[in-house]
Amino acid sequence: MENFILIGIFVGLGILFRRIEAFPEQTAQVLNIFALYVALPAVILLKIPQLKFSGDMIIPAVIPWMMLLLSAALILIVGKCLRWSRETIAVLLLVVPIGNTSFMGVPMVKAFFGETGIPFLIIYDQIGTMIIFAIFGSVILAMHSCEGKVNIAGVAKRAILFPPTLALLIGLLLRAWPYPDAMVRGLETLAGMLTPLVMTAIGFQLNIRLSPTVLRPLGFGLAVKLAIAPLAALIACYWLELNGLATEVSVFEAGMPPMVTAGALAIAAGILPELAAALVSVGMALAFVTLPVLYWII
């Protein structure tokens, strides 16, 4: 509970900072980039030695792909039935299936499950979310760009050179060698910055402004991401008699709000920016209610 209160404090600080002229408009972007390139890789490097490869690791590796298939199918079916525009369906396909499983996931998993849940989060994020983002996200963007082509080499390069992915690969290579004490202390200092950085950035960029035209696809997209997907994952795990920390963290991660970067790419590509921004902003705000409820259900 203390960790969750701390998260709320940093979000509140972000909201406050947005109203102070000394903080420029790019503040959230700078905080996110530092978290992405420094703090998150430090978390991964610290937790990789704790990975114990077992059958439980399959669960967080598979569930994000199941959530992708479920979300994409629901979006395509409902979008066709309601005759939504091609752009609306594209934004939903790009933003809804890809969760904020690292930036928001790490602080939330630490708050509710403790440090022991982080290794399973890393598997979910790196084997699931990041690969889905690199491949599926690139395909959706390419299909709605002028060229209409997918640059496979470019996708592979971005996926491999992504800082958290590099940290994962380096950590796996160094698993057999204990880190020097000085390196551990340095990584712990950097990793400890992740929650303040990310939650302050989230508060800074919360900007909920809605027009009637986006309400229906917005409501549907967030219902899928925050409720239908995690509950489907929970039911599937229950039916398969899967339990334990790996299952709980995976279901919890399935309920994370849409990824900020996915929304930013949709905005940059000019594909219904208002809907993309609303999915991210409203999703993050609602997640502070839906995630505790999901944890209670789990």
Sequence and secondary structure as in RCSB ss.txt:
>XXXX:A:sequence
MENFILIGIFVGLGILFRRIEAFPEQTAQVLNIFALYVALPAVILLKIPQLKFSGDMIIPAVIPWMMLLLSAALI
LIVGKCLRWSRETIAVLLLVVPIGNTSFMGVPMVKAFFGETGIPFLIIYDQIGTMIIFAIFGSVILAMHSCEGKV
NIAGVAKRAILFPPTLALLIGLLLRAWPYPDAMVRGLETLAGMLTPLVMTAIGFQLNIRLSPTVLRPLGFGLAVK
LAIAPLAALIACYWLELNGLATEVSVFEAGMPPMVTAGALAIAAGILPELAAALVSVGMALAFVTLPVLYWII
>XXXX:A:secstr
 HHHHHHHHHHHHHHHHHTSTTS TTHHHHHHHHIIIIIHHHHHHHHGGG   SGGGHHHHHHHHHHHHHHHHHH
HHHHHHTT  HHHHHHHHHHSSSB TTTTHHHHHHHHH GGGHHHHHHIIIIIIHHHHHHHHHHHHHHTSSS   
 HHHHHHHHHHSHHHHHHHHHHHTTTS   HHHHHHHHHHHTTHHHHHHHHHHHH      HHHHHHHHHHHHII
IIIHHHHHHHHHHHTT  SHHHHHHHHHHT  B HHHHHHHHHTTS HHHHHHHHHHHHHHHHHHHHHHHHH 
